[in-house]
Amino acid sequence: MKKRPLLIAAALLALTGCDQINEKLGLESPEKKEARTEAEARAVGGACRHSGRAIEDCYAIYVWLPKAGVYAGWRDMDEYMRENQIETIAPQLPPPEPPPGARKKKRPAADAAQANDEATANDAAEAAADGARR
């Protein structure tokens, strides 16, 4: 009976090195995760360029992806589009929401500036509505 926990521990240690078991369990090695994230960043960068978005906009929208990969994809697509005289395609859908926990915190100054912009827009809308009523 005392051998059973030892046998289970040995089996678990043997299975942790098996890539097929890890994939079935949903575990991913750091190297594979980094390669997947880099490939996603390059694809997003290329798609941003094809849709006519500025690289800075891509960085702001896709904050959870590495900037180097986004830039590499954007640059490759830019070169490809110039060589083949391809026009940009305007995006039809809004950008996706970032995955949970990936959103970066806003700076307090940015929050204040956004609140100021919203207040200014609301004031302008109210002034326009008052002018239309008169």
N, C-alpha and C positions, 0 to 999 in steps of 0.2 A: 504494500500500500504506500509506503514512503517513496517508492520509485516513481509513482505516477506523476506528482508535481515536477519532479526532475525531468521526466520524459516529455511532459508538456512544455516546459521551459526550453528544452533542447529543440523540440519541433518548431517552436516560435522563433528561436534564433536562426534556425535553418531557413525558415520561410521569409525572414526579413530581407535576405539577400536575393530572393527570387523576384525578378522583374515582372514576370507574368502574374504572380500572386499579388504583388503590390499594385499592379494596374487593375486587377479585378477588385481589390479592396478600395480603390480610389486613391491610393497613395502615389505620390509623384516625387522623384528624386529632385534635389535642388538644381542639378544640371539640366534636366528635362524641362523643369518649370521655367528656368531662365531662357532656354532656347525657345520655348513656346511663347513666352512673353515678348522676346525680341522679334520673333516672326510676326506676332500680332501688331506690334508697334510699327514695323516696316509696312505691313498691309494697311494699317490705318493712315500712316503718312502718305502712302501712294493714293489712297482713296481721297484724302483731304486735298491733295494737289489736283486730282482729276476733277473734284467738285469745285475748284476755284477758291478754296479756303486758304487764307494766309497761314504760314507756319505757326505764327504766334497764336492764332485762333485754335489750331490743332492742339497746341500745348495746353491752352486754357480749357478746352473741352475734354481732352483725354489725359487728365492729370495723373492717372494711375499707371500710365504706360511710360517707359523710359524715353526721355527726350531724344537721346542719341538715335534710337531705333526709329522714332517718328520722323526725325530729320532725314535719316538715310533713305527711308521709303519715299518721303516727299521729294528729295533731291533726285532719286532715280526716276520717279514718275515725271518730274519736270523735264529731265533730259530726254526721256522717251517721247513725251508729248511734243517737245520742240523739234526733235528729229523727224517725227511723223506728222507734224502739223495737225495735231489733234486739239480740238476745242474743249473747253471745260464744260462740264455738265452741272447744272445747278441742283443742289440736293433738294429732294421732295419731302423728306421727313426731318423732324428735329433730331439733334444729336442724342445718343442714348444717355441714360443716367449712369453714373459710375457705380461700380459694384460696392456693396456695403463695406464701410471701413476704409475705402480708398480715397474718399473725398478729403482734400486738404482743407484745413481750417482757414477761414478768411481772416485777414488782418483787421483790427479794429478800425483803422483809417479807411480801409476799403468798405467796411460796413457803413461808416458814417457818410462816405461819398455816395454810396448807393442810396442810402436813405435820403440824402440831400437831393439827388437826381430825381427820386420818386416824388418828393415833395414839390420840386420845381415843376415836374410834369403835371402833377395834380393841380397846382396853382394855375398853370397855363390852360388846362382843360376847363377849370372853373371860370377863368376869365373869358374864354371863348364861348362858353355856354351863356354867361351873363351878356356878352355882346350880341349873341344871337337872339336873346329874349327881348332886347330893347329895340 
